[in-house]
Amino acid sequence: MRLMTENYSKFKKHQINVFIGQANIAITMAGIAASLLFLIYYNSPSQSYISYWFVIYSAIFIFRYSLIHNFNKTPAEKRDHQAILRFYNTTSIIVGLLWSCAGIYMLNSSGFSENI
């Protein structure tokens, strides 16, 4: 039984390493999408909302990117896999809520076709 849990733990750590190793690409693409949204809606009636949203999103983006980058640079034996997974899941929920706010409050105030 002990051997099974050790192998499972190694397998789980490997899965987390692969997942977090690719997270910077996903975070960067989401940052590009947020920048495009900001540029498209900057001259809309909800300019102040989009500006506040973008500042908050950018702060979370920088925080997430730097912590995940540092995790990937840390030697494998010193990595805290549970903490990074908990951090990533929590910040993913926060970012999802930010995107929801963008859809509900900002994008509904002026049509998408008006700004392109």
Backbone bond lengths (Angstrom), bond angles and torsions (degrees), N, CA, C in turn:
res aa  C-N    CA-C-N  psi(-1)  N-CA   C-N-CA  omega(-1)  CA-C   N-CA-C  phi
1 M - - - 1.452 - - 1.531 111.27 -
2 R 1.311 116.98 -39.45 1.461 120.86 -178.81 1.529 110.92 -63.96
3 L 1.326 117.03 -41.26 1.455 121.49 178.89 1.531 110.42 -62.19
4 M 1.320 116.74 -37.93 1.452 120.73 179.50 1.526 110.90 -64.67
5 T 1.333 118.08 -42.36 1.464 120.05 -179.87 1.520 111.48 -70.53
6 E 1.346 118.10 -33.40 1.464 120.04 176.63 1.528 110.67 -66.23
7 N 1.324 116.80 -43.01 1.462 120.12 178.24 1.517 111.22 -65.88
8 Y 1.329 116.30 -40.71 1.456 120.01 177.97 1.524 110.01 -62.19
9 S 1.309 116.98 -41.91 1.447 120.89 -179.88 1.527 110.46 -63.80
10 K 1.327 117.08 -42.38 1.466 120.31 177.91 1.532 110.20 -64.28
11 F 1.322 115.76 -41.96 1.460 120.01 179.12 1.522 110.75 -63.73
12 K 1.323 117.08 -43.87 1.466 121.93 179.52 1.533 110.04 -62.37
13 K 1.324 117.16 -43.54 1.464 120.37 178.12 1.525 110.96 -62.63
14 H 1.320 116.25 -39.50 1.464 119.90 178.06 1.533 110.50 -63.48
15 Q 1.325 116.80 -42.39 1.466 120.09 178.14 1.525 110.91 -61.52
16 I 1.317 116.52 -43.47 1.470 120.09 179.52 1.525 110.15 -64.71
17 N 1.332 117.76 -40.82 1.470 120.34 178.44 1.526 111.52 -61.12
18 V 1.317 116.84 -42.69 1.466 120.35 178.83 1.530 110.27 -65.88
19 F 1.315 116.36 -45.31 1.465 121.77 -179.06 1.525 111.42 -61.44
20 I 1.319 116.66 -50.86 1.464 120.74 -178.39 1.528 110.28 -71.28
21 G 1.325 117.39 -29.83 1.464 120.11 177.27 1.519 112.48 -61.95
22 Q 1.319 117.15 -28.75 1.463 121.29 179.57 1.524 112.50 -98.34
23 A 1.308 117.22 -2.88 1.460 120.63 -175.39 1.529 112.72 -67.39
24 N 1.325 118.15 -32.79 1.466 120.00 -179.46 1.523 111.72 -61.14
25 I 1.324 117.00 -34.94 1.463 120.29 178.05 1.532 109.93 -66.00
26 A 1.322 116.50 -45.32 1.469 120.50 179.63 1.518 111.00 -64.43
27 I 1.317 117.02 -42.30 1.467 120.56 179.88 1.525 110.50 -65.30
28 T 1.322 117.02 -39.28 1.465 120.52 178.52 1.527 111.48 -65.01
29 M 1.318 117.10 -43.22 1.470 120.12 179.15 1.537 110.81 -63.95
30 A 1.328 116.96 -39.56 1.462 119.79 176.88 1.527 110.69 -65.90
31 G 1.319 117.03 -35.59 1.464 120.51 175.98 1.518 112.26 -64.97
32 I 1.326 116.33 -38.32 1.469 120.48 176.30 1.528 110.14 -64.98
33 A 1.328 116.45 -42.49 1.472 120.21 177.68 1.526 110.94 -62.51
34 A 1.328 117.36 -40.48 1.466 120.55 178.20 1.527 110.87 -65.07
35 S 1.322 116.82 -39.02 1.468 120.13 177.67 1.521 111.40 -64.60
36 L 1.337 116.69 -41.61 1.464 119.73 177.23 1.525 111.55 -63.62
37 L 1.325 116.58 -41.93 1.465 120.14 177.21 1.527 110.66 -60.49
38 F 1.322 116.11 -42.88 1.462 120.71 178.72 1.525 110.97 -62.47
39 L 1.320 117.38 -45.22 1.459 120.28 -179.12 1.527 112.25 -66.38
40 I 1.320 117.45 -38.86 1.462 120.90 -179.12 1.529 111.05 -68.72
41 Y 1.320 117.17 -41.47 1.460 121.03 -174.12 1.521 114.21 -98.66
42 Y 1.318 118.17 9.31 1.463 119.37 -177.19 1.523 112.45 -64.18
43 N 1.305 119.01 -35.57 1.470 121.72 -179.17 1.520 113.10 -94.58
44 S 1.304 117.52 17.03 1.462 121.35 -179.63 1.526 110.09 -85.34
45 P 1.330 117.12 170.48 1.471 119.72 176.86 1.534 113.11 -61.30
46 S 1.306 117.03 -22.75 1.470 119.64 -179.21 1.534 110.99 -98.24
47 Q 1.327 116.34 40.69 1.460 121.74 -176.44 1.524 112.14 -61.19
48 S 1.310 117.76 -41.40 1.467 119.33 -179.13 1.523 110.93 -67.21
49 Y 1.348 116.75 -38.97 1.466 119.61 178.93 1.525 111.59 -64.29
50 I 1.317 116.29 -44.11 1.462 119.49 -178.95 1.520 110.59 -67.26
51 S 1.325 117.37 -33.17 1.463 120.17 177.81 1.524 110.95 -67.87
52 Y 1.329 117.38 -46.67 1.476 120.67 177.11 1.522 110.69 -61.41
53 W 1.323 116.20 -44.30 1.453 121.02 179.96 1.525 110.73 -59.70
54 F 1.323 116.43 -43.78 1.462 120.41 -177.63 1.524 111.57 -68.27
55 V 1.309 117.72 -37.00 1.472 120.39 177.47 1.527 110.23 -64.87
56 I 1.321 117.11 -45.33 1.465 120.82 178.43 1.519 110.22 -63.90
57 Y 1.317 117.13 -45.56 1.459 121.05 179.67 1.528 110.94 -61.74
58 S 1.318 116.92 -42.36 1.466 120.64 -179.51 1.526 111.43 -63.95
59 A 1.314 117.21 -39.83 1.468 120.32 178.42 1.529 110.69 -63.36
60 I 1.321 116.52 -44.56 1.462 120.10 178.49 1.528 110.18 -66.99
61 F 1.320 117.10 -38.58 1.471 121.42 177.92 1.525 110.82 -58.98
62 I 1.315 116.78 -49.44 1.467 121.01 -178.97 1.529 110.71 -62.87
63 F 1.322 116.51 -42.55 1.458 121.63 179.25 1.526 111.13 -62.45
64 R 1.336 117.01 -49.22 1.474 121.38 179.47 1.517 111.44 -62.54
65 Y 1.308 115.62 -47.78 1.464 119.57 -176.49 1.522 111.22 -61.99
66 S 1.329 117.05 -44.94 1.468 119.71 -177.69 1.530 111.62 -67.07
67 L 1.327 118.47 -40.98 1.461 119.58 179.26 1.521 112.04 -67.71
68 I 1.304 117.75 -40.78 1.462 119.81 178.92 1.526 110.48 -70.00
69 H 1.311 117.24 -37.15 1.461 120.61 176.08 1.531 110.19 -62.20
70 N 1.326 117.04 -43.56 1.468 120.56 177.81 1.527 111.26 -65.05
71 F 1.327 117.86 -37.78 1.461 120.90 176.98 1.524 110.41 -61.78
72 N 1.312 116.89 -42.81 1.467 120.27 179.98 1.523 112.15 -67.80
73 K 1.328 118.25 -27.95 1.463 122.04 179.01 1.533 112.45 -83.30
74 T 1.321 117.62 -18.59 1.459 122.02 -178.89 1.526 109.93 -70.42
75 P 1.335 117.74 139.65 1.472 119.13 175.68 1.529 111.23 -57.81
76 A 1.317 116.19 146.37 1.469 122.48 -172.50 1.522 112.85 -57.00
77 E 1.319 118.35 -36.69 1.470 120.01 -176.93 1.530 113.03 -74.66
78 K 1.319 118.48 -14.77 1.466 121.28 -179.53 1.533 113.22 -102.43
79 R 1.308 117.31 1.13 1.465 120.81 -176.76 1.523 111.05 -76.64
80 D 1.322 115.35 139.97 1.462 121.42 174.50 1.531 107.31 -102.88
81 H 1.306 115.58 94.97 1.460 121.22 -172.88 1.523 112.83 -68.56
82 Q 1.307 117.26 -38.85 1.465 119.52 -179.62 1.519 111.23 -66.25
83 A 1.320 116.51 -40.36 1.465 119.99 -178.56 1.526 111.08 -66.57
84 I 1.337 117.34 -43.45 1.462 119.05 -178.67 1.522 111.23 -68.03
85 L 1.323 117.00 -36.12 1.463 119.29 178.07 1.527 110.92 -67.43
86 R 1.327 117.18 -41.12 1.465 121.46 176.84 1.529 110.27 -63.74
87 F 1.334 116.48 -43.30 1.463 121.40 177.70 1.527 110.95 -61.29
88 Y 1.320 116.68 -46.24 1.460 120.55 -177.86 1.529 111.14 -64.50
89 N 1.311 117.28 -42.93 1.467 120.38 179.31 1.523 111.31 -64.89
90 T 1.326 117.06 -42.08 1.468 121.00 179.49 1.522 111.34 -64.07
91 T 1.324 116.63 -46.87 1.466 118.77 -179.32 1.525 111.69 -69.97
92 S 1.320 117.38 -27.47 1.472 119.46 175.45 1.521 110.90 -66.04
93 I 1.320 116.58 -38.28 1.467 120.39 176.32 1.527 110.14 -65.15
94 I 1.322 116.80 -42.97 1.475 120.66 179.73 1.533 110.49 -63.21
95 V 1.325 116.83 -44.27 1.469 120.56 179.29 1.529 110.32 -65.37
96 G 1.324 117.28 -38.63 1.463 120.35 176.51 1.516 111.79 -61.76
97 L 1.319 116.53 -39.96 1.463 120.06 176.65 1.525 111.38 -66.01
98 L 1.326 116.87 -37.41 1.472 119.92 176.45 1.523 111.42 -63.36
99 W 1.328 117.05 -42.79 1.463 119.62 177.48 1.527 110.54 -65.44
100 S 1.314 117.29 -34.97 1.470 120.10 176.49 1.516 110.54 -64.17
101 C 1.321 116.55 -42.13 1.466 120.31 177.34 1.522 110.60 -61.62
102 A 1.321 116.47 -38.64 1.465 119.75 178.15 1.519 110.10 -61.63
103 G 1.298 116.93 -42.41 1.461 120.44 -179.09 1.509 113.29 -70.56
104 I 1.317 116.55 -39.44 1.463 120.19 -175.06 1.521 112.05 -79.34
105 Y 1.321 117.60 -49.39 1.463 120.30 -171.13 1.517 114.49 -92.03
106 M 1.314 117.36 -37.36 1.460 118.47 -173.05 1.515 112.88 -95.41
107 L 1.307 117.64 -44.88 1.457 119.69 -173.84 1.517 112.54 -75.69
108 N 1.318 118.10 -21.09 1.458 120.83 178.04 1.518 112.87 -81.63
109 S 1.337 117.57 -19.28 1.463 119.13 -177.20 1.523 112.19 -75.04
110 S 1.312 117.82 -24.45 1.457 121.33 176.27 1.525 107.58 -147.11
111 G 1.298 115.45 139.75 1.458 119.77 -175.60 1.522 112.47 -66.16
112 F 1.317 116.18 149.68 1.455 121.93 179.99 1.525 110.54 -63.81
113 S 1.313 117.73 -38.57 1.476 120.46 -175.99 1.532 111.56 -68.55
114 E 1.314 118.30 -23.89 1.463 120.97 179.25 1.520 111.56 -68.87
115 N 1.322 117.60 -30.53 1.462 120.67 -171.76 1.521 114.09 -94.48
116 I 1.303 117.65 -4.56 1.469 118.62 -179.57 1.499 110.44 -99.21
